[in-house]
Amino acid sequence: MQEISNVKSSKSFRREHTKALNALAESRPIEKKIIVYLGEERLRLADIDVLPVKEFVRDLHEGRVISDV
């Protein structure tokens, strides 16, 4: 299984940002789905984590985003 991230250069998150990620997940097994955006609020939509870029970078540095690389 894979982990996949989608980066958006927007300060606001909209549900349509999940379309490409969900379409990709239909074609292969995805263990973890993440959308990174320029906003401030951490969100969870169904099985997608929506992270502000600052939190994503911090979590990546601390090894909490990608496992078993």
N, C-alpha and C positions, 0 to 999 in steps of 0.2 A: 504494500500500500504506500501511497505517497502523501506528502504534505504539500499544499499549494497555497501561494499567496497572490493576491491581486492588489496592486497599488493604485490609488486614486488621488489625483492632485486637486482635491476639493476639500474645503473646510466643513462642508455639510455632507452627511451620508444620506443616500436615497436608496430605496429598495431595488431600483433598477440596476444598481451597482452589482447586485448578486447574480444577474442573468448569465454573464459569461462564465463565472465560476461554477454555477450550477450546471450549465451546459457541458462544461468540461468534465464534471463529476459524473455525468451520465455515461460518458465514454470509457471511463476507467475508475477503479476503486481509489477513492481519496480518503485518507484517514483523518486529516485535519485541514479545514478550510479557513483561511484568514484573509480579511480585507484590511489594508492599511490606508488610512486617510489623514488629512491635515487637521482634522477636528480635534476636540478636547475630550470627548466622551467615549468610554469603552462600552461597546454594545455586544449583545449576543442575539442572533436571529437564527432560530432553529439550530442547525449544526454549523453555523458560520460565526467565527469571532471577528468583530470589527474593532480594530485597534487604532488609536491615535499613533502617529509615526514615532513620537517620543517614547511611548510605552513599548512599541514594537522593537525599537532599537535597544532599549534597556533589557527587555526580555530576551532578545536575541543574544546580547552580550552575556547574559546570565545563563544561557543555555536552556531557556524555558520554551523557546519557539520551535526549534528544529531538534528532533531526537534521532539518535543513531545515524548520524551523517557518515 
